[in-house]
Amino acid sequence: MQLNRFDSLTDAIHRLASQGYTKEYNFRTGLLRHEPTGKSYRPDEIEIVEIHRFNGRSNPSDLTVLFVIQCKDDNKGIVMAADGLYAQLDLLLFMDQAQVRVKEELAFA
């Protein structure tokens, strides 16, 4: 199992954008929101494609969780959440309600 395929959060954002995950979503008033378009999404309107976790370079206790998502209307992008000491619990609880895409794994004989 590959836990993290990116060297840094910046690397992840750039590489995911090249794969079409170009929108950034913010958590506002209980919904995920894409500010430029004003579109908002409930947990049942998004699917988590991947989850990545990063430690801060200057302070390893600074944790960021990067959610890679696809919305029901086919918009794709990322959501970043603080974790650890400064966890954004409301956002993490929101994401916990979203469906997670299951990737097919190779079967071992």
N, C-alpha and C positions, 0 to 999 in steps of 0.2 A: 504494500500500500504506500502510495506517495503522499506524504503529509503536506508538503508545500513545494510548489514548483517554481516559485519566484524568489529572487535574491532580496528584494525589498518591496515595500508598499508601492513606491514609485514605479518600480519595474512591473509590478502586477497591474497597476492602473494603465500603463502604456501598452502592455501586451494584450490586456483584455480589450482595450479600445480598438486595437488592430483586429480583434476577432468580432467586432460589432457591438461590444458592450460600452457604448459611448455616453449614455446618459448617467447623470449623478442625481440620486434621490436623497431628499432630506426628510426627517421625521418631524411632522408638525401636527399638533392637535389630534393625535391618535391615528394619523394616516401617513403613508409615504407620499411625498409630493415631488414632482418634477417642476421646479420653479419656472423655467423658461416657458413651458406650455400651460402651467397651472393645473395639470392633471394630477389627481390624487387617487391612491389605491388603498384598498383594505387588504388584510392578510390573505383572504380567499381569492384575491385578484392577482397575486404574484406567485411565482415558483422560484425557489432557491436552486440555482444551478450548481454553484460551488460555494464553499466557505473557506476562507484563509485567515490565519491569525499571525500577527506580527508583533514582535517586541520592539520597543523604542531603542534607537542606537545609543543615545546618551543616558537613558534610564531604562533598563530592562523591565522594570515594573510598569512602564507605560505600554499598555496593550491595545491593539486595534484589531477588530474583527472586520474583515472585508467580505461582504455578501455579494455574490454575483447573481443577478436576478433576471427573470424574463416575466413580463406582465402579460395578462390575458389578451391585451390588444397588440401583442408582439413587440412592444418596446423592450429594449434590453439595456441593462446598465449595472451600476454598482451602488451599494449602500455601505457606508463606513460607520462603525460604532465603537466607542471607547469601551474597554473592558478592564477588568482588574479593579484597582482602587477607585478609578474615576468612571466606572461602568455606567452606561446609559441604560439603566434597567428597563425603562419604559419601551425603548426601541428593541432591546433584546427580547423582551416578552412579546412584542408585536411580531418579530421575526420568528419566534418559536411557534406561532400560530400558522405560519405559512407552510405550504406544501414543499417538500424537498424532493428534487428530481433524483431518482435512483439510477445510477449508472450501472450498466451491465459489467460485471467483473468476469474475468476468465475463471472457468471452473478448474479445480485441481483434481486429478485422478487419484 
